[in-house]
Amino acid sequence: MDDNKTFSSSAISTEQNNVPIHHSVIFIFKDGMTALEKQDFFDAVSKLTTINGVEKFEILKQTSVKNKFEYGILMEFKNNEAYQYYNNHPDHVAFVQNIWLKQVEDFLEIDYEAMG
């Protein structure tokens, strides 16, 4: 996978402003992370829920061996505007730059909306 991956603020093309956005990221930590470092990471992720617009939030652990990813983060936003506010918020940007990029080996980000 591309080592220079970054979060994309243009990943969503929602035209309706009243459609909820489901933001999910699955990832694997870099080798050598301790249990305490992982807990600190998840504590930092949890603090992102204080950003206005985060409506639902879950941290999940992978239980299947169907892929290499270990954990997931799920968030829901009222609409694309709320998601973009979160995505560009200084606390989120700082988290990505100072924690995420240093501790996450690989990830897959999916931002989606219901089709019906």
VOZANU-904018 format. One record per residue: residue in three letters; y, z, x of N, C-alpha, C in turn; residue number from 0. Coordinates in nm, 4 decimals. Layout:
N
["ALA",[Y,Z,X],[Y,Z,X],[Y,Z,X],NUM];
...
***
This chain:
116
["MET",[-0.1174,0.0000,0.0836],[0.0000,0.0000,0.0000],[0.1233,0.0000,0.0878],0];
["ASP",[0.2372,-0.0366,0.0327],[0.3628,-0.0468,0.1051],[0.4149,0.0909,0.1429],1];
["ASP",[0.4313,0.1152,0.2730],[0.4802,0.2446,0.3196],[0.6273,0.2670,0.2881],2];
["ASN",[0.6984,0.1625,0.2519],[0.8418,0.1743,0.2255],[0.8728,0.1799,0.0767],3];
["LYS",[0.7761,0.2196,-0.0039],[0.7982,0.2316,-0.1482],[0.9080,0.3318,-0.1771],4];
["THR",[0.9893,0.3021,-0.2751],[1.0876,0.3975,-0.3255],[1.0878,0.3883,-0.4765],5];
["PHE",[1.1426,0.4890,-0.5395],[1.1556,0.4858,-0.6839],[1.2549,0.3780,-0.7220],6];
["SER",[1.2285,0.3078,-0.8279],[1.3158,0.2005,-0.8723],[1.3910,0.2413,-0.9980],7];
["SER",[1.5247,0.2358,-0.9896],[1.6042,0.2693,-1.1073],[1.6105,0.1530,-1.2047],8];
["SER",[1.5639,0.0350,-1.1640],[1.5669,-0.0800,-1.2530],[1.4276,-0.1140,-1.3060],9];
["ALA",[1.3359,-0.0188,-1.2989],[1.1975,-0.0436,-1.3391],[1.1821,-0.0591,-1.4896],10];
["ILE",[1.2833,-0.0218,-1.5651],[1.2726,-0.0231,-1.7108],[1.3686,-0.1273,-1.7682],11];
["SER",[1.3208,-0.2044,-1.8624],[1.4062,-0.3052,-1.9253],[1.4173,-0.2795,-2.0746],12];
["THR",[1.4301,-0.1559,-2.1123],[1.4372,-0.1187,-2.2531],[1.5686,-0.1671,-2.3133],13];
["GLU",[1.5591,-0.2419,-2.4204],[1.6795,-0.2898,-2.4876],[1.7207,-0.1945,-2.5989],14];
["GLN",[1.6254,-0.1286,-2.6622],[1.6580,-0.0346,-2.7680],[1.6834,0.1011,-2.7056],15];
["ASN",[1.7964,0.1604,-2.7400],[1.8343,0.2876,-2.6795],[1.7700,0.4069,-2.7491],16];
["ASN",[1.6923,0.3844,-2.8536],[1.6303,0.4966,-2.9252],[1.4797,0.5035,-2.9034],17];
["VAL",[1.4275,0.4307,-2.8060],[1.2842,0.4291,-2.7772],[1.2556,0.5270,-2.6638],18];
["PRO",[1.1661,0.6237,-2.6868],[1.1330,0.7189,-2.5801],[1.0734,0.6490,-2.4573],19];
["ILE",[1.1064,0.7006,-2.3422],[1.0533,0.6510,-2.2160],[0.9540,0.7538,-2.1618],20];
["HIS",[0.8357,0.7080,-2.1268],[0.7324,0.7909,-2.0657],[0.7295,0.7547,-1.9174],21];
["HIS",[0.7561,0.8529,-1.8348],[0.7632,0.8345,-1.6897],[0.6435,0.9049,-1.6286],22];
["SER",[0.5610,0.8304,-1.5569],[0.4458,0.8932,-1.4935],[0.4349,0.8456,-1.3494],23];
["VAL",[0.3969,0.9391,-1.2651],[0.3767,0.9098,-1.1239],[0.2441,0.9733,-1.0834],24];
["ILE",[0.1558,0.8929,-1.0265],[0.0333,0.9470,-0.9696],[0.0441,0.9325,-0.8188],25];
["PHE",[-0.0109,1.0302,-0.7465],[0.0135,1.0288,-0.6027],[-0.0926,1.1040,-0.5254],26];
["ILE",[-0.0868,1.0861,-0.3947],[-0.1720,1.1574,-0.3009],[-0.0817,1.2130,-0.1905],27];
["PHE",[-0.1081,1.3381,-0.1520],[-0.0303,1.4004,-0.0456],[-0.0699,1.3441,0.0913],28];
["LYS",[0.0197,1.3599,0.1860],[-0.0125,1.3260,0.3244],[-0.1188,1.4228,0.3754],29];
["ASP",[-0.1993,1.3748,0.4691],[-0.3041,1.4581,0.5284],[-0.2443,1.5836,0.5912],30];
["GLY",[-0.3192,1.6928,0.5813],[-0.2808,1.8155,0.6477],[-0.1930,1.9092,0.5671],31];
["MET",[-0.1585,1.8717,0.4442],[-0.0762,1.9606,0.3618],[-0.1586,2.0837,0.3237],32];
["THR",[-0.1009,2.2016,0.3422],[-0.1684,2.3252,0.3052],[-0.1516,2.3517,0.1557],33];
["ALA",[-0.2297,2.4442,0.1042],[-0.2180,2.4830,-0.0370],[-0.0787,2.5386,-0.0655],34];
["LEU",[-0.0225,2.6144,0.0278],[0.1117,2.6701,0.0096],[0.2172,2.5597,0.0081],35];
["GLU",[0.2043,2.4613,0.0950],[0.2990,2.3494,0.0958],[0.2905,2.2699,-0.0345],36];
["LYS",[0.1698,2.2525,-0.0855],[0.1536,2.1832,-0.2132],[0.2176,2.2634,-0.3261],37];
["GLN",[0.1999,2.3948,-0.3248],[0.2608,2.4787,-0.4284],[0.4125,2.4719,-0.4208],38];
["ASP",[0.4675,2.4733,-0.3007],[0.6130,2.4592,-0.2833],[0.6610,2.3252,-0.3378],39];
["PHE",[0.5833,2.2203,-0.3157],[0.6152,2.0879,-0.3677],[0.6213,2.0915,-0.5205],40];
["PHE",[0.5164,2.1484,-0.5820],[0.5124,2.1536,-0.7281],[0.6231,2.2428,-0.7846],41];
["ASP",[0.6593,2.3489,-0.7133],[0.7720,2.4323,-0.7555],[0.9018,2.3505,-0.7544],42];
["ALA",[0.9192,2.2681,-0.6511],[1.0385,2.1836,-0.6420],[1.0401,2.0786,-0.7532],43];
["VAL",[0.9230,2.0212,-0.7843],[0.9132,1.9246,-0.8943],[0.9522,1.9918,-1.0256],44];
["SER",[0.9033,2.1116,-1.0471],[0.9310,2.1836,-1.1718],[1.0801,2.2075,-1.1920],45];
["LYS",[1.1527,2.2256,-1.0843],[1.2974,2.2471,-1.0944],[1.3697,2.1242,-1.1486],46];
["LEU",[1.3084,2.0071,-1.1364],[1.3705,1.8855,-1.1885],[1.3795,1.8864,-1.3403],47];
["THR",[1.3026,1.9721,-1.4056],[1.3077,1.9799,-1.5522],[1.4397,2.0360,-1.6016],48];
["THR",[1.5189,2.0948,-1.5128],[1.6495,2.1462,-1.5535],[1.7533,2.0348,-1.5661],49];
["ILE",[1.7187,1.9154,-1.5207],[1.8098,1.8014,-1.5350],[1.8128,1.7619,-1.6822],50];
["ASN",[1.9315,1.7484,-1.7346],[1.9508,1.7139,-1.8750],[1.8761,1.5852,-1.9094],51];
["GLY",[1.7993,1.5883,-2.0173],[1.7290,1.4698,-2.0653],[1.5788,1.4772,-2.0531],52];
["VAL",[1.5269,1.5668,-1.9683],[1.3813,1.5818,-1.9553],[1.3318,1.6556,-2.0787],53];
["GLU",[1.2504,1.5876,-2.1610],[1.2038,1.6473,-2.2859],[1.0625,1.7044,-2.2763],54];
["LYS",[0.9765,1.6381,-2.2042],[0.8396,1.6863,-2.1840],[0.8087,1.6747,-2.0357],55];
["PHE",[0.7232,1.7656,-1.9877],[0.6935,1.7677,-1.8448],[0.5560,1.8270,-1.8223],56];
["GLU",[0.4747,1.7609,-1.7397],[0.3433,1.8124,-1.7037],[0.3113,1.7755,-1.5597],57];
["ILE",[0.2454,1.8662,-1.4904],[0.1862,1.8374,-1.3605],[0.0355,1.8397,-1.3823],58];
["LEU",[-0.0321,1.7356,-1.3372],[-0.1744,1.7204,-1.3645],[-0.2534,1.6989,-1.2365],59];
["LYS",[-0.3794,1.7411,-1.2373],[-0.4698,1.7189,-1.1246],[-0.5772,1.6197,-1.1680],60];
["GLN",[-0.5988,1.5198,-1.0864],[-0.6985,1.4165,-1.1122],[-0.8386,1.4784,-1.1145],61];
["THR",[-0.9193,1.4400,-1.2121],[-1.0563,1.4910,-1.2206],[-1.1604,1.3817,-1.1994],62];
["SER",[-1.1161,1.2586,-1.1912],[-1.2068,1.1463,-1.1757],[-1.2086,1.0976,-1.0303],63];
["VAL",[-1.3150,1.0323,-0.9923],[-1.3241,0.9727,-0.8590],[-1.2989,0.8214,-0.8646],64];
["LYS",[-1.2423,0.7734,-0.9746],[-1.2217,0.6298,-0.9944],[-1.1079,0.5729,-0.9102],65];
["ASN",[-1.0227,0.6589,-0.8540],[-0.9165,0.6113,-0.7670],[-0.8850,0.7185,-0.6636],66];
["LYS",[-0.8003,0.6863,-0.5688],[-0.7718,0.7782,-0.4583],[-0.6649,0.8820,-0.4907],67];
["PHE",[-0.5934,0.8673,-0.6004],[-0.4824,0.9567,-0.6307],[-0.5328,1.0937,-0.6749],68];
["GLU",[-0.4580,1.1979,-0.6363],[-0.5005,1.3356,-0.6603],[-0.4265,1.4044,-0.7743],69];
["TYR",[-0.2994,1.3723,-0.7925],[-0.2145,1.4456,-0.8864],[-0.1300,1.3492,-0.9673],70];
["GLY",[-0.0782,1.4001,-1.0780],[0.0119,1.3228,-1.1605],[0.1254,1.4077,-1.2116],71];
["ILE",[0.2375,1.3440,-1.2352],[0.3528,1.4074,-1.2976],[0.3887,1.3202,-1.4174],72];
["LEU",[0.3978,1.3823,-1.5338],[0.4341,1.3110,-1.6563],[0.5628,1.3695,-1.7117],73];
["MET",[0.6539,1.2819,-1.7499],[0.7791,1.3242,-1.8120],[0.8082,1.2323,-1.9294],74];
["GLU",[0.8814,1.2853,-2.0247],[0.9259,1.2032,-2.1362],[1.0755,1.2220,-2.1533],75];
["PHE",[1.1410,1.1105,-2.1868],[1.2850,1.1087,-2.2083],[1.3133,1.0458,-2.3442],76];
["LYS",[1.4205,1.0879,-2.4071],[1.4560,1.0401,-2.5410],[1.4730,0.8890,-2.5431],77];
["ASN",[1.5320,0.8349,-2.4366],[1.5593,0.6915,-2.4312],[1.5848,0.6499,-2.2861],78];
["ASN",[1.6087,0.5227,-2.2660],[1.6315,0.4696,-2.1319],[1.7571,0.5303,-2.0686],79];
["GLU",[1.8590,0.5536,-2.1472],[1.9816,0.6138,-2.0946],[1.9533,0.7524,-2.0351],80];
["ALA",[1.8741,0.8331,-2.1044],[1.8379,0.9664,-2.0536],[1.7538,0.9543,-1.9270],81];
["TYR",[1.6622,0.8572,-1.9248],[1.5802,0.8373,-1.8054],[1.6662,0.7949,-1.6865],82];
["GLN",[1.7576,0.7020,-1.7087],[1.8441,0.6562,-1.5996],[1.9330,0.7695,-1.5489],83];
["TYR",[1.9796,0.8542,-1.6399],[2.0596,0.9704,-1.5980],[1.9766,1.0590,-1.5050],84];
["TYR",[1.8531,1.0876,-1.5437],[1.7622,1.1677,-1.4619],[1.7352,1.0992,-1.3279],85];
["ASN",[1.6997,0.9725,-1.3336],[1.6598,0.8995,-1.2144],[1.7712,0.8944,-1.1091],86];
["ASN",[1.8959,0.8899,-1.1546],[2.0103,0.8816,-1.0637],[2.0779,1.0160,-1.0389],87];
["HIS",[2.0267,1.1214,-1.0995],[2.0865,1.2540,-1.0834],[2.0748,1.2984,-0.9369],88];
["PRO",[2.1796,1.3609,-0.8825],[2.1755,1.4039,-0.7417],[2.0583,1.4950,-0.7067],89];
["ASP",[2.0144,1.5804,-0.7990],[1.9004,1.6682,-0.7708],[1.7707,1.5875,-0.7560],90];
["HIS",[1.7533,1.4853,-0.8399],[1.6353,1.3999,-0.8306],[1.6401,1.3168,-0.7026],91];
["VAL",[1.7540,1.2592,-0.6738],[1.7695,1.1785,-0.5526],[1.7418,1.2636,-0.4285],92];
["ALA",[1.7941,1.3857,-0.4256],[1.7707,1.4758,-0.3115],[1.6230,1.5121,-0.3006],93];
["PHE",[1.5569,1.5376,-0.4137],[1.4137,1.5677,-0.4120],[1.3354,1.4520,-0.3504],94];
["VAL",[1.3649,1.3309,-0.3932],[1.2941,1.2136,-0.3413],[1.3156,1.2017,-0.1903],95];
["GLN",[1.4399,1.2118,-0.1471],[1.4717,1.1935,-0.0050],[1.4200,1.3070,0.0831],96];
["ASN",[1.4333,1.4301,0.0378],[1.4055,1.5462,0.1222],[1.2644,1.6029,0.1100],97];
["ILE",[1.1966,1.5733,0.0002],[1.0632,1.6309,-0.0214],[0.9602,1.5209,-0.0441],98];
["TRP",[0.9801,1.4403,-0.1468],[0.8814,1.3400,-0.1861],[0.8437,1.2478,-0.0700],99];
["LEU",[0.9417,1.1843,-0.0091],[0.9126,1.0867,0.0967],[0.8472,1.1500,0.2187],100];
["LYS",[0.8694,1.2779,0.2401],[0.8124,1.3469,0.3552],[0.6697,1.3969,0.3305],101];
["GLN",[0.6330,1.4163,0.2032],[0.5049,1.4801,0.1739],[0.4054,1.3939,0.0982],102];
["VAL",[0.4501,1.2842,0.0404],[0.3615,1.1992,-0.0388],[0.3198,1.0770,0.0437],103];
["GLU",[0.1890,1.0567,0.0516],[0.1335,0.9442,0.1283],[0.1450,0.8134,0.0515],104];
["ASP",[0.1063,0.8154,-0.0766],[0.1068,0.6944,-0.1579],[0.1203,0.7347,-0.3042],105];
["PHE",[0.1743,0.6428,-0.3842],[0.1928,0.6731,-0.5259],[0.1989,0.5464,-0.6082],106];
["LEU",[0.1860,0.5654,-0.7372],[0.2041,0.4604,-0.8357],[0.2931,0.5183,-0.9449],107];
["GLU",[0.4033,0.4509,-0.9712],[0.4976,0.4954,-1.0741],[0.4905,0.3988,-1.1906],108];
["ILE",[0.4791,0.4553,-1.3112],[0.4770,0.3733,-1.4329],[0.5787,0.4321,-1.5304],109];
["ASP",[0.6702,0.3494,-1.5744],[0.7688,0.3882,-1.6755],[0.7445,0.2955,-1.7945],110];
["TYR",[0.7144,0.3557,-1.9089],[0.6747,0.2722,-2.0210],[0.7242,0.3291,-2.1520],111];
["GLU",[0.7171,0.2429,-2.2561],[0.7579,0.2798,-2.3911],[0.6502,0.2360,-2.4891],112];
["ALA",[0.6465,0.3004,-2.6037],[0.5495,0.2642,-2.7069],[0.5802,0.1245,-2.7589],113];
["MET",[0.4771,0.0521,-2.7945],[0.4946,-0.0855,-2.8419],[0.5048,-0.0955,-2.9936],114];
["GLY",[0.4849,0.0127,-3.0617],[0.4895,-0.0049,-3.2064],[0.5266,0.1164,-3.2813],115];
***
